[in-house]
Amino acid sequence: MDASKLSANNVWGKVVLYLKEHHKVALHVACGDITNAQIENGELVIRTSDAFLVDVLENGRKDIETALRWQGLDIGFKIVKFESGAQKIEKDIKKLKNLFGTIEVEE
């Protein structure tokens, strides 16, 4: 099937269903909350700012790839970790504290 005509949400939904049906409980639960799925350059791309989720996905990579093949798809799987706005702010605060010592941040 042509990857450019696939719905990423449909593909991801079937991955989650496969994981449930094959009793991959922890991976199924972790994947169930993922809403940022896209098909790009022949790959199913999942983006998240959650480091724990990235680890879970990496550890379950073989099961996820099997779920893609189960759908008859010959597409890759890619995980992209990004920094959320809150993570960037925390990082900047740590830098400022290192430069200036104790600082107070009002919210």
N, CA, C and O atoms as a printed pandas DataFrame, in Angstrom:
     atom_number atom_name residue_name chain_id  residue_number  x_coord  y_coord  z_coord
0              1         N          MET        A               1    0.842   -1.187    0.000
1              2        CA          MET        A               1    0.000    0.000    0.000
2              3         C          MET        A               1    0.884    1.246    0.000
3              4         O          MET        A               1    1.944    1.267    0.624
4              5         N          ASP        A               2    0.437    2.275   -0.703
5              6        CA          ASP        A               2    1.166    3.537   -0.791
6              7         C          ASP        A               2    1.095    4.271    0.547
7              8         O          ASP        A               2    0.015    4.637    1.010
8              9         N          ALA        A               3    2.261    4.479    1.162
9             10        CA          ALA        A               3    2.316    5.104    2.489
10            11         C          ALA        A               3    1.749    6.517    2.484
11            12         O          ALA        A               3    1.278    6.985    3.521
12            13         N          SER        A               4    1.779    7.200    1.365
13            14        CA          SER        A               4    1.279    8.577    1.317
14            15         C          SER        A               4   -0.245    8.634    1.445
15            16         O          SER        A               4   -0.794    9.696    1.737
16            17         N          LYS        A               5   -0.933    7.514    1.232
17            18        CA          LYS        A               5   -2.397    7.485    1.312
18            19         C          LYS        A               5   -2.897    6.915    2.640
19            20         O          LYS        A               5   -4.104    6.772    2.836
20            21         N          LEU        A               6   -1.992    6.596    3.537
21            22        CA          LEU        A               6   -2.377    6.023    4.818
22            23         C          LEU        A               6   -2.761    7.115    5.809
23            24         O          LEU        A               6   -2.215    8.218    5.783
24            25         N          SER        A               7   -3.696    6.791    6.670
25            26        CA          SER        A               7   -4.040    7.672    7.787
26            27         C          SER        A               7   -3.196    7.239    8.984
27            28         O          SER        A               7   -3.310    6.106    9.452
28            29         N          ALA        A               8   -2.357    8.136    9.471
29            30        CA          ALA        A               8   -1.477    7.803   10.590
30            31         C          ALA        A               8   -2.283    7.399   11.819
31            32         O          ALA        A               8   -1.906    6.462   12.524
32            33         N          ASN        A               9   -3.378    8.088   12.080
33            34        CA          ASN        A               9   -4.201    7.759   13.247
34            35         C          ASN        A               9   -4.821    6.376   13.115
35            36         O          ASN        A               9   -4.925    5.647   14.102
36            37         N          ASN        A              10   -5.232    6.010   11.911
37            38        CA          ASN        A              10   -5.800    4.689   11.666
38            39         C          ASN        A              10   -4.727    3.609   11.863
39            40         O          ASN        A              10   -4.976    2.593   12.512
40            41         N          VAL        A              11   -3.557    3.831   11.311
41            42        CA          VAL        A              11   -2.449    2.882   11.453
42            43         C          VAL        A              11   -2.086    2.734   12.927
43            44         O          VAL        A              11   -1.940    1.614   13.416
44            45         N          TRP        A              12   -1.941    3.850   13.640
45            46        CA          TRP        A              12   -1.560    3.792   15.056
46            47         C          TRP        A              12   -2.650    3.101   15.877
47            48         O          TRP        A              12   -2.345    2.323   16.781
48            49         N          GLY        A              13   -3.906    3.381   15.569
49            50        CA          GLY        A              13   -5.015    2.732   16.268
50            51         C          GLY        A              13   -4.955    1.218   16.124
51            52         O          GLY        A              13   -5.227    0.489   17.078
52            53         N          LYS        A              14   -4.600    0.745   14.930
53            54        CA          LYS        A              14   -4.475   -0.698   14.704
54            55         C          LYS        A              14   -3.258   -1.269   15.428
55            56         O          LYS        A              14   -3.280   -2.422   15.859
56            57         N          VAL        A              15   -2.206   -0.480   15.565
57            58        CA          VAL        A              15   -1.034   -0.917   16.349
58            59         C          VAL        A              15   -1.467   -1.136   17.798
59            60         O          VAL        A              15   -1.144   -2.159   18.402
60            61         N          VAL        A              16   -2.193   -0.175   18.344
61            62        CA          VAL        A              16   -2.651   -0.271   19.734
62            63         C          VAL        A              16   -3.576   -1.484   19.897
63            64         O          VAL        A              16   -3.478   -2.208   20.887
64            65         N          LEU        A              17   -4.461   -1.702   18.938
65            66        CA          LEU        A              17   -5.353   -2.862   18.982
66            67         C          LEU        A              17   -4.556   -4.171   18.945
67            68         O          LEU        A              17   -4.844   -5.105   19.694
68            69         N          TYR        A              18   -3.558   -4.226   18.069
69            70        CA          TYR        A              18   -2.704   -5.411   17.983
70            71         C          TYR        A              18   -2.035   -5.697   19.330
71            72         O          TYR        A              18   -2.001   -6.839   19.790
72            73         N          LEU        A              19   -1.512   -4.655   19.944
73            74        CA          LEU        A              19   -0.828   -4.824   21.239
74            75         C          LEU        A              19   -1.789   -5.356   22.299
75            76         O          LEU        A              19   -1.415   -6.200   23.113
76            77         N          LYS        A              20   -3.016   -4.865   22.288
77            78        CA          LYS        A              20   -4.016   -5.343   23.243
78            79         C          LYS        A              20   -4.338   -6.813   22.990
79            80         O          LYS        A              20   -4.359   -7.619   23.920
80            81         N          GLU        A              21   -4.587   -7.155   21.734
81            82        CA          GLU        A              21   -4.949   -8.525   21.383
82            83         C          GLU        A              21   -3.825   -9.521   21.655
83            84         O          GLU        A              21   -4.083  -10.705   21.871
84            85         N          HIS        A              22   -2.597   -9.053   21.644
85            86        CA          HIS        A              22   -1.443   -9.928   21.869
86            87         C          HIS        A              22   -0.885   -9.797   23.285
87            88         O          HIS        A              22    0.245  -10.197   23.565
88            89         N          HIS        A              23   -1.700   -9.228   24.169
89            90        CA          HIS        A              23   -1.401   -9.171   25.609
90            91         C          HIS        A              23   -0.096   -8.461   25.949
91            92         O          HIS        A              23    0.608   -8.857   26.878
92            93         N          LYS        A              24    0.220   -7.425   25.203
93            94        CA          LYS        A              24    1.371   -6.563   25.497
94            95         C          LYS        A              24    0.844   -5.396   26.331
95            96         O          LYS        A              24    0.802   -4.255   25.871
96            97         N          VAL        A              25    0.441   -5.705   27.569
97            98        CA          VAL        A              25   -0.339   -4.792   28.391
98            99         C          VAL        A              25    0.372   -3.464   28.645
99           100         O          VAL        A              25   -0.201   -2.406   28.385
100          101         N          ALA        A              26    1.590   -3.496   29.141
101          102        CA          ALA        A              26    2.296   -2.250   29.467
102          103         C          ALA        A              26    2.490   -1.386   28.222
103          104         O          ALA        A              26    2.284   -0.172   28.258
104          105         N          LEU        A              27    2.884   -2.018   27.138
105          106        CA          LEU        A              27    3.092   -1.277   25.894
106          107         C          LEU        A              27    1.755   -0.745   25.367
107          108         O          LEU        A              27    1.684    0.384   24.882
108          109         N          HIS        A              28    0.714   -1.545   25.462
109          110        CA          HIS        A              28   -0.619   -1.114   25.027
110          111         C          HIS        A              28   -1.079    0.116   25.805
111          112         O          HIS        A              28   -1.582    1.072   25.215
112          113         N          VAL        A              29   -0.910    0.092   27.118
113          114        CA          VAL        A              29   -1.333    1.221   27.959
114          115         C          VAL        A              29   -0.526    2.469   27.605
115          116         O          VAL        A              29   -1.088    3.555   27.461
116          117         N          ALA        A              30    0.779    2.315   27.468
117          118        CA          ALA        A              30    1.639    3.463   27.143
118          119         C          ALA        A              30    1.282    4.043   25.771
119          120         O          ALA        A              30    1.258    5.261   25.595
120          121         N          CYS        A              31    1.010    3.183   24.820
121          122        CA          CYS        A              31    0.720    3.638   23.461
122          123         C          CYS        A              31   -0.691    4.199   23.308
123          124         O          CYS        A              31   -0.963    4.971   22.389
124          125         N          GLY        A              32   -1.581    3.807   24.212
125          126        CA          GLY        A              32   -2.968    4.233   24.104
126          127         C          GLY        A              32   -3.175    5.727   24.212
127          128         O          GLY        A              32   -4.153    6.251   23.678
128          129         N          ASP        A              33   -2.282    6.426   24.888
129          130        CA          ASP        A              33   -2.426    7.878   25.067
130          131         C          ASP        A              33   -1.718    8.696   23.992
131          132         O          ASP        A              33   -1.804    9.924   23.996
132          133         N          ILE        A              34   -1.034    8.046   23.092
133          134        CA          ILE        A              34   -0.284    8.776   22.057
134          135         C          ILE        A              34   -1.243    9.279   20.986
135          136         O          ILE        A              34   -2.009    8.507   20.410
136          137         N          THR        A              35   -1.191   10.573   20.730
137          138        CA          THR        A              35   -2.057   11.176   19.710
138          139         C          THR        A              35   -1.252   11.845   18.599
139          140         O          THR        A              35   -1.824   12.294   17.606
140          141         N          ASN        A              36    0.060   11.915   18.755
141          142        CA          ASN        A              36    0.891   12.595   17.765
142          143         C          ASN        A              36    1.568   11.569   16.870
143          144         O          ASN        A              36    2.763   11.305   17.002
144          145         N          ALA        A              37    0.796   10.998   15.962
145          146        CA          ALA        A              37    1.315   10.023   14.993
146          147         C          ALA        A              37    1.180   10.622   13.600
147          148         O          ALA        A              37    0.148   11.196   13.250
148          149         N          GLN        A              38    2.243   10.477   12.812
149          150        CA          GLN        A              38    2.231   10.986   11.443
150          151         C          GLN        A              38    2.969    9.997   10.544
151          152         O          GLN        A              38    3.837    9.251   10.997
152          153         N          ILE        A              39    2.613   10.006    9.288
153          154        CA          ILE        A              39    3.337    9.221    8.300
154          155         C          ILE        A              39    4.197   10.207    7.512
155          156         O          ILE        A              39    3.691   11.128    6.870
156          157         N          GLU        A              40    5.504    9.988    7.580
157          158        CA          GLU        A              40    6.448   10.880    6.884
158          159         C          GLU        A              40    7.514   10.032    6.210
159          160         O          GLU        A              40    8.149    9.194    6.851
160          161         N          ASN        A              41    7.704   10.249    4.937
161          162        CA          ASN        A              41    8.763    9.567    4.173
162          163         C          ASN        A              41    8.752    8.057    4.387
163          164         O          ASN        A              41    9.800    7.442    4.583
164          165         N          GLY        A              42    7.567    7.470    4.348
165          166        CA          GLY        A              42    7.453    6.023    4.466
166          167         C          GLY        A              42    7.692    5.489    5.866
167          168         O          GLY        A              42    8.010    4.312    6.035
168          169         N          GLU        A              43    7.540    6.351    6.887
169          170        CA          GLU        A              43    7.719    5.926    8.273
170          171         C          GLU        A              43    6.553    6.421    9.114
171          172         O          GLU        A              43    6.020    7.508    8.889
172          173         N          LEU        A              44    6.168    5.605   10.084
173          174        CA          LEU        A              44    5.222    6.043   11.095
174          175         C          LEU        A              44    6.049    6.746   12.159
175          176         O          LEU        A              44    6.917    6.136   12.785
176          177         N          VAL        A              45    5.778    8.033   12.362
177          178        CA          VAL        A              45    6.579    8.856   13.271
178          179         C          VAL        A              45    5.734    9.218   14.494
179          180         O          VAL        A              45    4.632    9.755   14.377
180          181         N          ILE        A              46    6.284    8.909   15.666
181          182        CA          ILE        A              46    5.645    9.267   16.933
182          183         C          ILE        A              46    6.528   10.319   17.592
183          184         O          ILE        A              46    7.729   10.117   17.768
184          185         N          ARG        A              47    5.914   11.449   17.955
185          186        CA          ARG        A              47    6.638   12.529   18.633
186          187         C          ARG        A              47    6.148   12.640   20.070
187          188         O          ARG        A              47    4.947   12.607   20.337
188          189         N          THR        A              48    7.099   12.771   20.991
189          190        CA          THR        A              48    6.751   12.914   22.396
190          191         C          THR        A              48    7.860   13.655   23.126
191          192         O          THR        A              48    9.022   13.629   22.720
192          193         N          SER        A              49    7.476   14.317   24.210
193          194        CA          SER        A              49    8.466   14.980   25.064
194          195         C          SER        A              49    8.750   14.150   26.315
195          196         O          SER        A              49    9.574   14.538   27.143
196          197         N          ASP        A              50    8.078   13.024   26.456
197          198        CA          ASP        A              50    8.167   12.177   27.642
198          199         C          ASP        A              50    9.294   11.161   27.493
199          200         O          ASP        A              50    9.186   10.230   26.694
200          201         N          ALA        A              51   10.375   11.331   28.256
201          202        CA          ALA        A              51   11.537   10.442   28.162
202          203         C          ALA        A              51   11.170    9.003   28.524
203          204         O          ALA        A              51   11.675    8.061   27.912
204          205         N          PHE        A              52   10.296    8.830   29.511
205          206        CA          PHE        A              52    9.874    7.479   29.899
206          207         C          PHE        A              52    9.149    6.791   28.739
207          208         O          PHE        A              52    9.381    5.615   28.461
208          209         N          LEU        A              53    8.269    7.539   28.069
209          210        CA          LEU        A              53    7.535    6.983   26.934
210          211         C          LEU        A              53    8.483    6.605   25.800
211          212         O          LEU        A              53    8.294    5.579   25.147
212          213         N          VAL        A              54    9.492    7.423   25.567
213          214        CA          VAL        A              54   10.488    7.097   24.543
214          215         C          VAL        A              54   11.140    5.754   24.871
215          216         O          VAL        A              54   11.305    4.911   23.988
216          217         N          ASP        A              55   11.509    5.553   26.135
217          218        CA          ASP        A              55   12.112    4.277   26.552
218          219         C          ASP        A              55   11.156    3.110   26.344
219          220         O          ASP        A              55   11.560    2.054   25.856
220          221         N          VAL        A              56    9.896    3.293   26.709
221          222        CA          VAL        A              56    8.895    2.229   26.541
222          223         C          VAL        A              56    8.744    1.881   25.058
223          224         O          VAL        A              56    8.700    0.707   24.690
224          225         N          LEU        A              57    8.667    2.902   24.221
225          226        CA          LEU        A              57    8.529    2.669   22.778
226          227         C          LEU        A              57    9.762    1.976   22.203
227          228         O          LEU        A              57    9.642    1.064   21.385
228          229         N          GLU        A              58   10.938    2.409   22.630
229          230        CA          GLU        A              58   12.166    1.765   22.143
230          231         C          GLU        A              58   12.220    0.305   22.572
231          232         O          GLU        A              58   12.595   -0.560   21.780
232          233         N          ASN        A              59   11.846    0.023   23.824
233          234        CA          ASN        A              59   11.838   -1.348   24.312
234          235         C          ASN        A              59   10.788   -2.201   23.605
235          236         O          ASN        A              59   10.961   -3.413   23.477
236          237         N          GLY        A              60    9.704   -1.585   23.148
237          238        CA          GLY        A              60    8.645   -2.312   22.455
238          239         C          GLY        A              60    8.708   -2.204   20.948
239          240         O          GLY        A              60    7.764   -2.573   20.250
240          241         N          ARG        A              61    9.828   -1.694   20.445
241          242        CA          ARG        A              61    9.970   -1.459   19.003
242          243         C          ARG        A              61    9.632   -2.696   18.165
243          244         O          ARG        A              61    8.905   -2.587   17.177
244          245         N          LYS        A              62   10.146   -3.864   18.544
245          246        CA          LYS        A              62    9.902   -5.081   17.746
246          247         C          LYS        A              62    8.416   -5.400   17.688
247          248         O          LYS        A              62    7.904   -5.774   16.633
248          249         N          ASP        A              63    7.715   -5.254   18.818
249          250        CA          ASP        A              63    6.278   -5.515   18.834
250          251         C          ASP        A              63    5.523   -4.514   17.962
251          252         O          ASP        A              63    4.578   -4.886   17.267
252          253         N          ILE        A              64    5.931   -3.259   17.994
253          254        CA          ILE        A              64    5.276   -2.232   17.179
254          255         C          ILE        A              64    5.534   -2.497   15.693
255          256         O          ILE        A              64    4.621   -2.387   14.875
256          257         N          GLU        A              65    6.764   -2.843   15.349
257          258        CA          GLU        A              65    7.080   -3.157   13.953
258          259         C          GLU        A              65    6.309   -4.393   13.485
259          260         O          GLU        A              65    5.870   -4.457   12.337
260          261         N          THR        A              66    6.146   -5.375   14.380
261          262        CA          THR        A              66    5.350   -6.559   14.040
262          263         C          THR        A              66    3.894   -6.161   13.800
263          264         O          THR        A              66    3.246   -6.686   12.894
264          265         N          ALA        A              67    3.379   -5.233   14.610
265          266        CA          ALA        A              67    2.002   -4.757   14.441
266          267         C          ALA        A              67    1.826   -4.037   13.108
267          268         O          ALA        A              67    0.759   -4.121   12.498
268          269         N          LEU        A              68    2.841   -3.344   12.655
269          270        CA          LEU        A              68    2.772   -2.686   11.345
270          271         C          LEU        A              68    2.734   -3.723   10.226
271          272         O          LEU        A              68    1.942   -3.612    9.291
272          273         N          ARG        A              69    3.599   -4.731   10.332
273          274        CA          ARG        A              69    3.609   -5.805    9.321
274          275         C          ARG        A              69    2.291   -6.585    9.349
275          276         O          ARG        A              69    1.810   -7.015    8.301
276          277         N          TRP        A              70    1.702   -6.771   10.537
277          278        CA          TRP        A              70    0.424   -7.455   10.701
278          279         C          TRP        A              70   -0.665   -6.755    9.879
279          280         O          TRP        A              70   -1.610   -7.392    9.415
280          281         N          GLN        A              71   -0.522   -5.455    9.710
281          282        CA          GLN        A              71   -1.467   -4.666    8.908
282          283         C          GLN        A              71   -1.148   -4.746    7.424
283          284         O          GLN        A              71   -1.857   -4.168    6.599
284          285         N          GLY        A              72   -0.080   -5.464    7.083
285          286        CA          GLY        A              72    0.324   -5.564    5.686
286          287         C          GLY        A              72    1.107   -4.356    5.211
287          288         O          GLY        A              72    1.197   -4.094    4.011
288          289         N          LEU        A              73    1.670   -3.624    6.154
289          290        CA          LEU        A              73    2.391   -2.397    5.819
290          291         C          LEU        A              73    3.895   -2.629    5.828
291          292         O          LEU        A              73    4.425   -3.334    6.686
292          293         N          ASP        A              74    4.554   -2.039    4.885
293          294        CA          ASP        A              74    6.011   -2.095    4.821
294          295         C          ASP        A              74    6.533   -0.671    5.036
295          296         O          ASP        A              74    7.084   -0.041    4.134
296          297         N          ILE        A              75    6.336   -0.193    6.268
297          298        CA          ILE        A              75    6.795    1.153    6.613
298          299         C          ILE        A              75    7.662    1.064    7.856
299          300         O          ILE        A              75    7.537    0.130    8.648
300          301         N          GLY        A              76    8.526    2.028    8.017
301          302        CA          GLY        A              76    9.401    2.070    9.180
302          303         C          GLY        A              76    8.689    2.682   10.375
303          304         O          GLY        A              76    7.551    3.141   10.279
304          305         N          PHE        A              77    9.377    2.675   11.483
305          306        CA          PHE        A              77    8.854    3.246   12.725
306          307         C          PHE        A              77    9.926    4.134   13.323
307          308         O          PHE        A              77   11.074    3.718   13.482
308          309         N          LYS        A              78    9.546    5.364   13.654
309          310        CA          LYS        A              78   10.517    6.339   14.164
310          311         C          LYS        A              78    9.936    7.047   15.377
311          312         O          LYS        A              78    8.758    7.402   15.400
312          313         N          ILE        A              79   10.778    7.248   16.383
313          314        CA          ILE        A              79   10.386    7.976   17.594
314          315         C          ILE        A              79   11.197    9.264   17.635
315          316         O          ILE        A              79   12.423    9.238   17.525
316          317         N          VAL        A              80   10.514   10.380   17.794
317          318        CA          VAL        A              80   11.176   11.678   17.863
318          319         C          VAL        A              80   10.882   12.288   19.228
319          320         O          VAL        A              80    9.726   12.529   19.576
320          321         N          LYS        A              81   11.941   12.535   19.996
321          322        CA          LYS        A              81   11.781   13.178   21.296
322          323         C          LYS        A              81   12.049   14.675   21.130
323          324         O          LYS        A              81   13.031   15.082   20.510
324          325         N          PHE        A              82   11.166   15.467   21.689
325          326        CA          PHE        A              82   11.354   16.917   21.648
326          327         C          PHE        A              82   11.205   17.465   23.052
327          328         O          PHE        A              82   10.668   16.800   23.937
328          329         N          GLU        A              83   11.677   18.668   23.246
329          330        CA          GLU        A              83   11.533   19.331   24.541
330          331         C          GLU        A              83   10.232   20.119   24.544
331          332         O          GLU        A              83    9.969   20.905   23.634
332          333         N          SER        A              84    9.429   19.904   25.566
333          334        CA          SER        A              84    8.197   20.681   25.701
334          335         C          SER        A              84    8.557   22.086   26.174
335          336         O          SER        A              84    9.688   22.342   26.587
336          337         N          GLY        A              85    7.598   22.978   26.109
337          338        CA          GLY        A              85    7.815   24.342   26.588
338          339         C          GLY        A              85    8.214   24.372   28.054
339          340         O          GLY        A              85    9.104   25.125   28.448
340          341         N          ALA        A              86    7.544   23.543   28.866
341          342        CA          ALA        A              86    7.845   23.494   30.305
342          343         C          ALA        A              86    9.261   22.969   30.546
343          344         O          ALA        A              86    9.963   23.452   31.433
344          345         N          GLN        A              87    9.677   21.978   29.751
345          346        CA          GLN        A              87   11.026   21.434   29.902
346          347         C          GLN        A              87   12.071   22.480   29.538
347          348         O          GLN        A              87   13.112   22.570   30.188
348          349         N          LYS        A              88   11.800   23.270   28.504
349          350        CA          LYS        A              88   12.735   24.326   28.106
350          351         C          LYS        A              88   12.853   25.386   29.200
351          352         O          LYS        A              88   13.942   25.882   29.490
352          353         N          ILE        A              89   11.718   25.721   29.795
353          354        CA          ILE        A              89   11.727   26.722   30.874
354          355         C          ILE        A              89   12.552   26.212   32.049
355          356         O          ILE        A              89   13.383   26.945   32.584
356          357         N          GLU        A              90   12.329   24.964   32.454
357          358        CA          GLU        A              90   13.092   24.389   33.568
358          359         C          GLU        A              90   14.595   24.376   33.262
359          360         O          GLU        A              90   15.416   24.652   34.137
360          361         N          LYS        A              91   14.932   24.061   32.050
361          362        CA          LYS        A              91   16.336   24.040   31.637
362          363         C          LYS        A              91   16.942   25.446   31.737
363          364         O          LYS        A              91   18.065   25.614   32.213
364          365         N          ASP        A              92   16.188   26.445   31.284
365          366        CA          ASP        A              92   16.665   27.834   31.360
366          367         C          ASP        A              92   16.821   28.297   32.808
367          368         O          ASP        A              92   17.776   28.999   33.139
368          369         N          ILE        A              93   15.876   27.901   33.672
369          370        CA          ILE        A              93   15.961   28.278   35.088
370          371         C          ILE        A              93   17.214   27.676   35.720
371          372         O          ILE        A              93   17.905   28.349   36.485
372          373         N          LYS        A              94   17.511   26.420   35.408
373          374        CA          LYS        A              94   18.721   25.773   35.938
374          375         C          LYS        A              94   19.976   26.514   35.479
375          376         O          LYS        A              94   20.910   26.702   36.258
376          377         N          LYS        A              95   19.994   26.935   34.208
377          378        CA          LYS        A              95   21.139   27.682   33.697
378          379         C          LYS        A              95   21.298   29.000   34.450
379          380         O          LYS        A              95   22.405   29.377   34.833
380          381         N          LEU        A              96   20.189   29.690   34.656
381          382        CA          LEU        A              96   20.245   30.972   35.365
382          383         C          LEU        A              96   20.708   30.789   36.806
383          384         O          LEU        A              96   21.491   31.589   37.317
384          385         N          LYS        A              97   20.225   29.735   37.459
385          386        CA          LYS        A              97   20.641   29.466   38.837
386          387         C          LYS        A              97   22.140   29.182   38.893
387          388         O          LYS        A              97   22.819   29.597   39.832
388          389         N          ASN        A              98   22.653   28.476   37.892
389          390        CA          ASN        A              98   24.091   28.194   37.845
390          391         C          ASN        A              98   24.899   29.475   37.636
391          392         O          ASN        A              98   25.996   29.612   38.177
392          393         N          LEU        A              99   24.369   30.398   36.865
393          394        CA          LEU        A              99   25.072   31.655   36.596
394          395         C          LEU        A              99   24.984   32.646   37.754
395          396         O          LEU        A              99   25.972   33.292   38.102
396          397         N          PHE        A             100   23.786   32.764   38.355
397          398        CA          PHE        A             100   23.527   33.831   39.312
398          399         C          PHE        A             100   23.277   33.339   40.743
399          400         O          PHE        A             100   23.030   34.150   41.635
400          401         N          GLY        A             101   23.336   32.067   40.966
401          402        CA          GLY        A             101   23.054   31.545   42.311
402          403         C          GLY        A             101   21.566   31.445   42.547
403          404         O          GLY        A             101   20.818   31.075   41.642
404          405         N          THR        A             102   21.132   31.761   43.718
405          406        CA          THR        A             102   19.723   31.648   44.076
406          407         C          THR        A             102   18.925   32.742   43.392
407          408         O          THR        A             102   19.249   33.924   43.499
408          409         N          ILE        A             103   17.888   32.339   42.694
409          410        CA          ILE        A             103   16.975   33.289   42.071
410          411         C          ILE        A             103   15.545   32.861   42.377
411          412         O          ILE        A             103   15.273   31.688   42.633
412          413         N          GLU        A             104   14.650   33.820   42.347
413          414        CA          GLU        A             104   13.243   33.519   42.538
414          415         C          GLU        A             104   12.526   33.751   41.227
415          416         O          GLU        A             104   12.748   34.748   40.540
416          417         N          VAL        A             105   11.664   32.810   40.899
417          418        CA          VAL        A             105   10.890   32.913   39.667
418          419         C          VAL        A             105    9.427   33.023   40.032
419          420         O          VAL        A             105    8.874   32.145   40.694
420          421         N          GLU        A             106    8.791   34.121   39.590
421          422        CA          GLU        A             106    7.368   34.292   39.844
422          423         C          GLU        A             106    6.591   33.691   38.700
423          424         O          GLU        A             106    6.969   33.799   37.534
424          425         N          GLU        A             107    5.488   33.052   39.066
425          426        CA          GLU        A             107    4.650   32.430   38.021
426          427         C          GLU        A             107    3.349   33.139   37.893
427          428         O          GLU        A             107    2.518   32.759   37.068
